[in-house]
């Protein structure tokens, strides 16, 4: 059984794969209700810039950040 940390790592890996594959709808599903740390969000935005998919960049930029 996975603990919350393992689930978080697994989810983050799935998000990175989804960005690399330019899967907009899947990315929306994975991010639904998510709040991220600024560093995580920044990393994902940098990753998405490599693919130059503006829709994915917008999805990522709209993620709320933890205070």
NUSETOR-247175 format. One record per residue: residue in one letter; residue number from 1; x, y, z of N, C-alpha, C in turn. Coordinates in pm, 1 decimal. Example, Ala and Ser with C-alpha at 12.3 -4.5 7.8 and 13.67 -1.06 7.14 Angstrom:
2
<atom res="A" n="1" n_xx="1319.0" n_yy="-569.0" n_zz="780.0" ca_xx="1230.0" ca_yy="-450.0" ca_zz="780.0" c_xx="1320.0" c_yy="-330.0" c_zz="780.0"/>
<atom res="S" n="2" n_xx="1285.0" n_yy="-225.0" n_zz="708.0" ca_xx="1367.0" ca_yy="-106.0" ca_zz="714.0" c_xx="1290.0" c_yy="3.0" c_zz="787.0"/>
This chain:
67
<atom res="X" n="1" n_xx="84.7" n_yy="-118.0" n_zz="0.0" ca_xx="0.0" ca_yy="0.0" ca_zz="0.0" c_xx="89.5" c_yy="124.6" c_zz="0.0"/>
<atom res="X" n="2" n_xx="54.6" n_yy="220.6" n_zz="-85.4" ca_xx="133.5" ca_yy="342.9" ca_zz="-94.5" c_xx="92.5" c_yy="440.8" c_zz="14.7"/>
<atom res="X" n="3" n_xx="190.8" n_yy="514.1" n_zz="66.5" ca_xx="156.1" ca_yy="621.4" ca_zz="158.0" c_xx="136.7" c_yy="748.6" c_zz="76.1"/>
<atom res="X" n="4" n_xx="99.6" n_yy="858.9" n_zz="140.6" ca_xx="70.9" ca_yy="982.9" ca_zz="69.2" c_xx="191.1" c_yy="1034.7" c_zz="-7.5"/>
<atom res="X" n="5" n_xx="310.5" n_yy="1019.5" n_zz="46.9" ca_xx="430.9" ca_yy="1066.6" ca_zz="-21.5" c_xx="453.2" c_yy="988.2" c_zz="-150.8"/>
<atom res="X" n="6" n_xx="435.7" n_yy="857.0" n_zz="-145.6" ca_xx="451.4" ca_yy="774.6" ca_zz="-264.8" c_xx="346.6" c_yy="810.8" c_zz="-369.8"/>
<atom res="X" n="7" n_xx="224.3" n_yy="835.5" n_zz="-326.8" ca_xx="118.5" ca_yy="874.4" ca_zz="-419.5" c_xx="150.2" c_yy="1008.4" c_zz="-483.3"/>
<atom res="X" n="8" n_xx="203.9" n_yy="1101.7" n_zz="-405.6" ca_xx="240.4" ca_yy="1232.6" ca_zz="-456.4" c_xx="350.3" c_yy="1221.4" c_zz="-561.2"/>
<atom res="X" n="9" n_xx="450.4" n_yy="1139.0" n_zz="-534.5" ca_xx="560.0" ca_yy="1118.7" ca_zz="-629.3" c_xx="508.0" c_yy="1053.0" c_zz="-756.6"/>
<atom res="X" n="10" n_xx="421.9" n_yy="955.2" n_zz="-742.2" ca_xx="363.7" ca_yy="886.7" ca_zz="-857.1" c_xx="280.3" c_yy="983.7" c_zz="-940.5"/>
<atom res="X" n="11" n_xx="200.7" n_yy="1066.8" n_zz="-874.7" ca_xx="117.7" ca_yy="1164.1" ca_zz="-944.9" c_xx="205.1" c_yy="1265.5" c_zz="-1017.6"/>
<atom res="X" n="12" n_xx="312.8" n_yy="1312.8" n_zz="-954.6" ca_xx="402.3" ca_yy="1409.8" ca_zz="-1016.9" c_xx="467.8" c_yy="1348.7" c_zz="-1140.7"/>
<atom res="X" n="13" n_xx="506.9" n_yy="1223.1" n_zz="-1132.8" ca_xx="566.5" ca_yy="1154.5" ca_zz="-1247.9" c_xx="464.6" c_yy="1143.2" c_zz="-1361.1"/>
<atom res="X" n="14" n_xx="340.6" n_yy="1113.1" n_zz="-1327.0" ca_xx="235.5" ca_yy="1104.6" ca_zz="-1428.4" c_xx="211.7" c_yy="1240.3" c_zz="-1494.0"/>
<atom res="X" n="15" n_xx="216.8" n_yy="1346.0" n_zz="-1415.9" ca_xx="199.9" ca_yy="1481.3" ca_zz="-1470.6" c_xx="312.8" c_yy="1512.7" c_zz="-1568.1"/>
<atom res="X" n="16" n_xx="436.1" n_yy="1480.8" n_zz="-1531.5" ca_xx="550.4" ca_yy="1506.5" ca_zz="-1620.6" c_xx="536.0" c_yy="1428.8" c_zz="-1751.7"/>
<atom res="X" n="17" n_xx="495.8" n_yy="1303.4" n_zz="-1743.2" ca_xx="477.0" ca_yy="1221.8" ca_zz="-1863.4" c_xx="367.4" c_yy="1279.7" c_zz="-1951.3"/>
<atom res="X" n="18" n_xx="260.1" n_yy="1322.4" n_zz="-1888.2" ca_xx="147.9" ca_yy="1380.4" ca_zz="-1962.0" c_xx="189.5" c_yy="1507.6" c_zz="-2034.8"/>
<atom res="X" n="19" n_xx="270.4" n_yy="1590.1" n_zz="-1970.3" ca_xx="320.8" ca_yy="1712.1" ca_zz="-2034.1" c_xx="408.4" c_yy="1675.1" c_zz="-2153.2"/>
<atom res="X" n="20" n_xx="497.3" n_yy="1580.2" n_zz="-2135.1" ca_xx="587.9" ca_yy="1538.3" ca_zz="-2243.3" c_xx="510.2" c_yy="1482.8" c_zz="-2362.5"/>
<atom res="X" n="21" n_xx="395.7" n_yy="1420.0" n_zz="-2335.3" ca_xx="313.5" ca_yy="1361.0" ca_zz="-2441.2" c_xx="209.8" c_yy="1458.7" c_zz="-2497.0"/>
<atom res="X" n="22" n_xx="208.9" n_yy="1582.4" n_zz="-2446.9" ca_xx="113.9" ca_yy="1685.5" ca_zz="-2491.2" c_xx="-32.3" c_yy="1641.4" c_zz="-2477.4"/>
<atom res="X" n="23" n_xx="-65.3" n_yy="1577.6" n_zz="-2367.5" ca_xx="-200.7" ca_yy="1528.7" ca_zz="-2342.6" c_xx="-276.8" c_yy="1628.3" c_zz="-2255.1"/>
<atom res="X" n="24" n_xx="-340.8" n_yy="1725.7" n_zz="-2319.7" ca_xx="-407.2" ca_yy="1833.6" ca_zz="-2246.9" c_xx="-518.5" c_yy="1783.6" c_zz="-2154.8"/>
<atom res="X" n="25" n_xx="-607.2" n_yy="1699.3" n_zz="-2207.1" ca_xx="-721.2" ca_yy="1653.6" ca_zz="-2126.5" c_xx="-674.2" c_yy="1571.4" c_zz="-2007.2"/>
<atom res="X" n="26" n_xx="-579.8" n_yy="1484.4" n_zz="-2027.8" ca_xx="-526.6" ca_yy="1402.2" ca_zz="-1917.4" c_xx="-460.4" c_yy="1490.5" c_zz="-1811.9"/>
<atom res="X" n="27" n_xx="-390.7" n_yy="1595.4" n_zz="-1856.8" ca_xx="-327.8" ca_yy="1687.7" ca_zz="-1763.3" c_xx="-432.9" c_yy="1756.5" c_zz="-1676.6"/>
<atom res="X" n="28" n_xx="-541.8" n_yy="1798.7" n_zz="-1738.5" ca_xx="-650.8" ca_yy="1861.8" ca_zz="-1662.6" c_xx="-704.7" c_yy="1765.8" c_zz="-1557.0"/>
<atom res="X" n="29" n_xx="-719.1" n_yy="1638.9" n_zz="-1593.8" ca_xx="-769.7" ca_yy="1538.5" ca_zz="-1500.2" c_xx="-673.8" c_yy="1519.6" c_zz="-1382.8"/>
<atom res="X" n="30" n_xx="-545.6" n_yy="1511.3" n_zz="-1411.4" ca_xx="-445.9" ca_yy="1489.7" ca_zz="-1305.9" c_xx="-434.7" c_yy="1609.4" c_zz="-1212.0"/>
<atom res="X" n="31" n_xx="-457.4" n_yy="1729.0" n_zz="-1265.0" ca_xx="-440.3" ca_yy="1850.4" ca_zz="-1185.4" c_xx="-568.0" c_yy="1897.7" c_zz="-1116.5"/>
<atom res="X" n="32" n_xx="-678.4" n_yy="1833.0" n_zz="-1144.1" ca_xx="-806.5" ca_yy="1874.8" ca_zz="-1085.8" c_xx="-796.8" c_yy="1880.1" c_zz="-933.6"/>
<atom res="X" n="33" n_xx="-821.3" n_yy="1996.8" n_zz="-879.1" ca_xx="-820.4" ca_yy="2014.4" ca_zz="-734.1" c_xx="-682.1" c_yy="2018.7" c_zz="-671.4"/>
<atom res="X" n="34" n_xx="-577.1" n_yy="2022.5" n_zz="-751.2" ca_xx="-440.6" ca_yy="2021.5" ca_zz="-698.9" c_xx="-392.7" c_yy="2161.6" c_zz="-663.4"/>
<atom res="X" n="35" n_xx="-312.4" n_yy="2169.7" n_zz="-561.1" ca_xx="-239.7" ca_yy="2290.1" ca_zz="-523.1" c_xx="-93.1" c_yy="2248.3" c_zz="-518.2"/>
<atom res="X" n="36" n_xx="-4.5" n_yy="2331.8" n_zz="-572.3" ca_xx="136.9" ca_yy="2295.1" ca_zz="-578.3" c_xx="224.6" c_yy="2397.7" c_zz="-510.4"/>
<atom res="X" n="37" n_xx="344.8" n_yy="2355.1" n_zz="-480.3" ca_xx="446.8" ca_yy="2447.8" ca_zz="-434.4" c_xx="499.7" c_yy="2522.3" c_zz="-556.7"/>
<atom res="X" n="38" n_xx="546.3" n_yy="2642.9" n_zz="-536.4" ca_xx="594.9" ca_yy="2726.1" ca_zz="-646.8" c_xx="706.7" c_yy="2656.8" c_zz="-724.8"/>
<atom res="X" n="39" n_xx="797.0" n_yy="2588.1" n_zz="-656.4" ca_xx="907.9" ca_yy="2520.4" ca_zz="-722.6" c_xx="858.6" c_yy="2410.4" c_zz="-817.2"/>
<atom res="X" n="40" n_xx="761.3" n_yy="2331.6" n_zz="-772.3" ca_xx="704.7" ca_yy="2226.2" ca_zz="-856.9" c_xx="639.1" c_yy="2286.6" c_zz="-980.7"/>
<atom res="X" n="41" n_xx="560.2" n_yy="2389.2" n_zz="-958.6" ca_xx="489.5" ca_yy="2455.2" ca_zz="-1068.7" c_xx="589.0" c_yy="2512.3" c_zz="-1169.4"/>
<atom res="X" n="42" n_xx="690.9" n_yy="2577.9" n_zz="-1121.2" ca_xx="793.0" ca_yy="2636.9" ca_zz="-1207.4" c_xx="863.3" c_yy="2529.5" c_zz="-1290.2"/>
<atom res="X" n="43" n_xx="894.9" n_yy="2417.4" n_zz="-1228.1" ca_xx="960.1" ca_yy="2306.5" ca_zz="-1297.8" c_xx="871.5" c_yy="2254.6" c_zz="-1410.8"/>
<atom res="X" n="44" n_xx="743.2" n_yy="2235.1" n_zz="-1381.3" ca_xx="651.0" ca_yy="2183.5" ca_zz="-1483.0" c_xx="633.3" c_yy="2282.1" c_zz="-1597.6"/>
<atom res="X" n="45" n_xx="629.9" n_yy="2410.4" n_zz="-1566.6" ca_xx="619.4" ca_yy="2512.4" ca_zz="-1672.0" c_xx="743.9" c_yy="2508.7" c_zz="-1760.7"/>
<atom res="X" n="46" n_xx="860.9" n_yy="2497.3" n_zz="-1700.3" ca_xx="984.4" ca_yy="2487.5" ca_zz="-1779.2" c_xx="982.4" c_yy="2363.6" c_zz="-1869.3"/>
<atom res="X" n="47" n_xx="934.0" n_yy="2253.0" n_zz="-1816.6" ca_xx="922.6" ca_yy="2130.5" ca_zz="-1894.9" c_xx="826.8" c_yy="2150.0" c_zz="-2011.9"/>
<atom res="X" n="48" n_xx="714.7" n_yy="2214.8" n_zz="-1986.6" ca_xx="615.1" ca_yy="2237.3" ca_zz="-2091.6" c_xx="666.7" c_yy="2331.4" c_zz="-2200.0"/>
<atom res="X" n="49" n_xx="752.4" n_yy="2424.1" n_zz="-2163.3" ca_xx="808.4" ca_yy="2516.7" ca_zz="-2262.2" c_xx="889.4" c_yy="2442.6" c_zz="-2368.0"/>
<atom res="X" n="50" n_xx="947.5" n_yy="2329.7" n_zz="-2332.1" ca_xx="1023.7" ca_yy="2249.9" ca_zz="-2428.6" c_xx="933.1" c_yy="2198.3" c_zz="-2540.5"/>
<atom res="X" n="51" n_xx="807.9" n_yy="2168.1" n_zz="-2506.0" ca_xx="712.5" ca_yy="2118.9" ca_zz="-2604.5" c_xx="639.9" c_yy="2229.5" c_zz="-2678.3"/>
<atom res="X" n="52" n_xx="651.1" n_yy="2352.2" n_zz="-2627.9" ca_xx="591.8" ca_yy="2470.1" ca_zz="-2690.2" c_xx="441.6" c_yy="2455.0" c_zz="-2715.7"/>
<atom res="X" n="53" n_xx="371.6" n_yy="2388.6" n_zz="-2622.8" ca_xx="226.6" ca_yy="2373.6" ca_zz="-2633.8" c_xx="162.4" c_yy="2480.1" c_zz="-2544.9"/>
<atom res="X" n="54" n_xx="104.5" n_yy="2580.5" n_zz="-2606.9" ca_xx="50.2" ca_yy="2694.3" ca_zz="-2532.7" c_xx="-68.4" c_yy="2656.5" c_zz="-2444.0"/>
<atom res="X" n="55" n_xx="-147.8" n_yy="2559.0" n_zz="-2486.3" ca_xx="-261.9" ca_yy="2515.1" ca_zz="-2405.2" c_xx="-213.2" c_yy="2450.6" c_zz="-2275.3"/>
<atom res="X" n="56" n_xx="-110.1" n_yy="2369.5" n_zz="-2284.3" ca_xx="-54.5" ca_yy="2305.2" ca_zz="-2164.9" c_xx="9.0" c_yy="2409.8" c_zz="-2074.1"/>
<atom res="X" n="57" n_xx="78.9" n_yy="2505.8" n_zz="-2131.6" ca_xx="137.9" ca_yy="2612.9" ca_zz="-2051.4" c_xx="30.6" c_yy="2688.8" c_zz="-1974.6"/>
<atom res="X" n="58" n_xx="-80.9" n_yy="2717.8" n_zz="-2039.3" ca_xx="-189.1" ca_yy="2789.6" ca_zz="-1972.4" c_xx="-245.9" c_yy="2707.2" c_zz="-1857.0"/>
<atom res="X" n="59" n_xx="-266.5" n_yy="2578.6" n_zz="-1879.5" ca_xx="-316.9" ca_yy="2490.4" ca_zz="-1773.5" c_xx="-223.5" c_yy="2496.6" c_zz="-1653.0"/>
<atom res="X" n="60" n_xx="-94.4" n_yy="2488.3" n_zz="-1678.1" ca_xx="2.9" ca_yy="2488.1" ca_zz="-1569.0" c_xx="10.2" c_yy="2622.8" c_zz="-1498.7"/>
<atom res="X" n="61" n_xx="4.1" n_yy="2729.6" n_zz="-1573.2" ca_xx="10.6" ca_yy="2863.2" ca_zz="-1513.3" c_xx="-110.9" c_yy="2891.8" c_zz="-1425.2"/>
<atom res="X" n="62" n_xx="-221.7" n_yy="2823.1" n_zz="-1452.0" ca_xx="-344.1" ca_yy="2842.4" ca_zz="-1374.2" c_xx="-349.7" c_yy="2759.4" c_zz="-1245.7"/>
<atom res="X" n="63" n_xx="-249.4" n_yy="2675.7" n_zz="-1220.3" ca_xx="-247.4" ca_yy="2593.8" ca_zz="-1098.8" c_xx="-228.1" c_yy="2684.7" c_zz="-978.1"/>
<atom res="X" n="64" n_xx="-313.8" n_yy="2670.4" n_zz="-876.5" ca_xx="-293.3" ca_yy="2749.7" ca_zz="-754.2" c_xx="-165.7" c_yy="2705.3" c_zz="-680.6"/>
<atom res="X" n="65" n_xx="-104.7" n_yy="2801.2" n_zz="-612.7" ca_xx="19.0" ca_yy="2776.5" ca_zz="-539.5" c_xx="-10.1" c_yy="2779.3" c_zz="-390.2"/>
<atom res="X" n="66" n_xx="55.6" n_yy="2685.3" n_zz="-318.3" ca_xx="42.5" ca_yy="2682.8" ca_zz="-172.1" c_xx="99.7" c_yy="2810.5" c_zz="-111.5"/>
<atom res="X" n="67" n_xx="37.0" n_yy="2855.8" n_zz="-7.1" ca_xx="88.3" ca_yy="2976.2" ca_zz="62.7" c_xx="184.9" c_yy="2938.4" c_zz="171.2"/>
